[in-house]
Amino acid sequence: MGRVEGKVALITGAASGIGKGCAHKLAAEGARVVIADRNAEAGRAVAAALGAPHLFELLDVTDEDGWARVIATTLGAFGRLDILVNSAGIAVWGDIERLTLAEWRLQHAVNSDGTFLGCRAAVGAMKTTGGGSIINLSSVAGLIGVGDAAAYSASKGAVRLLSKSVALHAARCGYNIRCNSVHPSFIDTPMVDAVCVAAPDQRKMRTAVERAAPLGRIGQVEDVANLILYLASDESRFVTGAELVVDGGLTAM
Ligand SMILES: NC(=O)c1ccc[n+]([C@@H]2O[C@H](COP(=O)([O-])OP(=O)(O)OC[C@H]3O[C@@H](n4cnc5c(N)ncnc54)[C@H](O)[C@@H]3O)[C@@H](O)[C@H]2O)c1
């Protein structure tokens, strides 16, 4: 038996990076996975690699109607939703003096609004089928400020406290829905590649990223996917409203 055998998981941002790693991990542990992303080509490739019964659904997480459609498709195909991983995200870099209002709004539209819409849609579905686990990707930047990323830090702080609010509401209502936030440090994904490429000195930035954690290396997708598997499974049945770091010791300093 897999650790999430028979469960149905919806994963946003599953065309790349951490979301893609979670799709592979949860499918390998027995879940049926809906791969949701705005990148159709890469999302379809993940679904094709996993094979049936896993599905790809086109979703821009900022689109309220899109969420209704994806939830309806998931319930239509599998009859339930047990796990939502809100991994879709973007990183808009910039300190408080450089950020434009448009950049601030774009950052919050995806990371904050997208996670809010996902939590709301998932609670509506999960409460009708016996409960579930919602896992929101925040960041160490949602626990400690990052001077070069004012909007990103603020959006991840929002995800952190939204997760606790969802957890408390669901517990009070007796829905058997848990909600937790995950806080990685730098993980080796296309998002971090893009941050390095955009830096004035790419090599210096890459070295800084690789040495940031006390454990002396950059995190791997599997490091985060392993934690998300735990939160998705019933092994974490008494864990809700928690903020779990997976950061090689970065926030212990
Ligand atoms: N990589 C890191 O170092 C790191 C660290 C801490 C937190 N995180 C968080 O983890 C999550 C995943 O990051 P990643 O490194 O895998 O990034 P990634 O860029 O590799 O993947 C992000 C995915 O989200 C999708 N996406 C972006 N905007 C979307 C939208 N509006 N609707 C639907 N899909 C959308 C992209 O198409 C992509 O497939 C993000 O929320 C990120 O902020 C990443």
The ligand as a Gaussian input file, in Angstrom:
#p B3LYP/6-31G(d) Opt

LIG

0 1
 N       12.309000      27.096000      -5.688000
 C       12.483000      27.684000      -4.523000
 O       13.619000      27.986000      -4.107000
 C       11.315000      27.989000      -3.652000
 C       11.570000      28.345000      -2.316000
 C       10.505000      28.656000      -1.476000
 C        9.210000      28.599000      -1.963000
 N        8.994000      28.253000      -3.272000
 C        7.617000      28.233000      -3.719000
 O        7.300000      26.955000      -4.211000
 C        6.335000      27.056000      -5.252000
 C        6.830000      26.321000      -6.482000
 O        8.026000      26.959000      -6.926000
 P        8.997000      26.266000      -7.988000
 O       10.367000      26.580000      -7.559000
 O        8.567000      24.885000      -8.232000
 O        8.690000      27.188000      -9.280000
 P        8.654000      26.828000     -10.836000
 O        8.801000      28.143000     -11.512000
 O        9.586000      25.737000     -11.170000
 O        7.156000      26.281000     -11.031000
 C        6.058000      27.110000     -10.825000
 C        4.900000      26.593000     -11.649000
 O        3.780000      27.445000     -11.372000
 C        3.127000      27.719000     -12.601000
 N        2.395000      28.969000     -12.480000
 C        2.885000      30.216000     -12.312000
 N        1.878000      31.092000     -12.290000
 C        0.727000      30.396000     -12.446000
 C       -0.639000      30.742000     -12.503000
 N       -1.041000      32.027000     -12.434000
 N       -1.559000      29.753000     -12.641000
 C       -1.160000      28.471000     -12.742000
 N        0.120000      28.076000     -12.716000
 C        1.051000      29.034000     -12.563000
 C        4.233000      27.790000     -13.643000
 O        3.728000      27.602000     -14.964000
 C        5.143000      26.659000     -13.172000
 O        4.788000      25.435000     -13.765000
 C        6.109000      28.547000      -5.474000
 O        4.958000      28.956000      -4.779000
 C        7.339000      29.168000      -4.876000
 O        7.141000      30.508000      -4.475000
 C       10.009000      27.948000      -4.113000

